[in-house]
Amino acid sequence: MTKQQNAFSWRSALLAGTAAAFATGAAMPAMAADNAKVITSSSEKVKVRITGQINRAVLYYDDDFNDGIKHIDNDFSSTRFRWHADAKVNNDIKVGAVMEIQAENNSGLSASGTPLQDNDAGGDAASLTDRKLEFWIHHNQLGRVYVGKGDSASNNSSLSTAHAGGVANLTAAPGLGAGGLHFKQNGNVCTNANTCVRLQSAISDFDGLSRVNRIRYDTPVFAGFQARASHVDGGRTDASLWYNGKMFDTKIKGAAAYAWGNNSGTFDQVNGSLSVQHSSGIGASFAGGYRNVDGRDDDGSFSHDPVMLTFGLNFDRKYSELGVTSISGQYQHVSSLAASGDVAEVWSIGVVQHIDAAAFELYGQYMHAELDRDGVSNGAPNTFGDLDSIMIGGRIKF
């Protein structure tokens, strides 16, 4: 069997198994009491749950040369499903596992290399990728250890968000929903990396080492604080400090992280974020990061290392029985990421309406992005068109 056939068989089996599980879950309540358990484990000692979400949106874009409409999966929080397994060893020790699979079709982040605005394939096949494949051991006094693929100690440390509008305006990631759009120097299909720059290559949340194969340790929570550290396959390491608490009638979330590279071509990075939300509904968020890229200045060219700064304001209020309405605005400045000397800026406004009775969020976001680059390419100045987008969508959790 070929590699492609193996991949197809695995995906087909996974989709078929998931469909069967949901079909069984839908049918069993008709044959049992309303509070009957419809998901069971082969071992009575292990509790199994299935959770997930669907997050889809319609995206209008204008790149100064062309405009159009795309139907996308919103990468602020992608479509996914997960299996949880939990078991109790004794009063102090628990063990568990998580398998989380991302099921995206026509991702707004569009990391394939083809600009989102040039991709006319329509996303006719779902892309299944593993986000988490891990087990954990938890001790009430000693903390928790994770083994397998999952969040590194520094992942999400730039994204602290205390307000209720993260699905449309996540701290330090205002362009994530349409990150696959490209800055262009003309209206042609992109064929040259110098005349086409992906939005998510010019901006970044500097969010640590992402999800990776690692071993990670989390301390217990002390007065709202928690420390984390991980060792990643390939030799990289990171550490972080987190806070989640409330002071003076204000909800506070924050994190600071440091990530170490392992060899030339990687980087060392420091980053962090802070988000506050007062009971009045007024809130603010901040994030920043600095990346020391190995080898960038080895040739004596005085190249610049990347820097990110983000600031946002928001207002949350429950105007009706539907749920909280969250309005947020954000500004992000990133320098020297795609190339030394680049300056990228993003402005965004997001609105999210929570519909609590259905675990549903209806949202909209407007984004404007600019990229300035010194020098010339093919004898012409490096002048890129601005990007504007409007995204309207919804997310349902289960």
TABEL-V971469 format. One record per backbone hydrogen bond with DSSP energy under -1.0 kcal/mol. CO is the residue of the C=O (numbers start at 1). NH is the residue of the N-H. If there is no record, write none. Layout:
co:nh
CO:NH
CO:NH
This chain:
co:nh
2:6
3:7
4:8
5:9
6:10
7:11
8:12
9:13
10:14
11:15
12:16
13:17
14:18
15:19
16:20
17:21
18:22
19:23
20:24
21:25
22:26
23:27
24:28
27:30
28:31
33:36
43:46
47:86
49:84
51:82
52:398
53:80
54:396
55:74
56:394
57:72
58:392
59:70
60:390
61:68
62:388
66:63
68:61
70:59
72:57
73:108
74:77
79:103
80:53
81:101
82:51
83:99
84:49
85:97
86:47
87:95
92:140
93:89
93:90
94:138
95:87
96:136
97:85
98:134
99:83
100:131
100:132
101:81
102:129
104:127
106:73
108:180
115:118
127:104
129:102
132:100
133:149
134:98
135:147
136:96
137:145
138:94
139:143
143:139
144:218
145:137
146:216
147:135
148:214
149:133
150:212
154:157
156:159
165:168
165:169
170:173
173:176
176:179
178:181
179:200
180:116
181:199
183:197
184:385
192:195
195:185
197:183
198:201
198:202
199:203
206:208
207:210
210:152
212:150
213:233
214:148
215:231
216:146
217:229
218:144
222:225
224:244
225:222
226:242
227:219
228:240
229:217
230:238
231:215
232:235
236:232
237:260
238:230
239:258
240:228
241:256
242:226
243:254
245:252
247:250
249:279
250:247
251:277
252:245
253:275
254:243
255:273
256:241
257:271
258:239
259:269
260:237
263:266
266:294
268:292
269:259
270:290
271:257
272:288
273:255
274:286
275:253
276:284
277:251
278:281
281:316
282:278
283:314
284:276
285:312
286:274
287:310
288:272
289:308
290:270
292:268
293:296
297:300
306:291
307:335
308:289
309:333
310:287
311:331
312:285
313:329
314:283
315:327
317:325
322:356
324:354
325:317
326:352
327:315
328:350
329:313
330:348
331:311
332:346
333:309
334:344
335:307
339:342
342:336
343:372
344:334
345:370
346:332
347:368
348:330
349:366
350:328
351:364
352:326
353:362
355:358
355:360
356:359
359:397
360:355
361:395
362:353
363:393
364:351
365:391
366:349
367:389
368:347
369:387
370:345
372:343
375:382
377:380
380:377
381:383
387:369
388:62
389:367
390:60
391:365
392:58
393:363
394:56
395:361
396:54
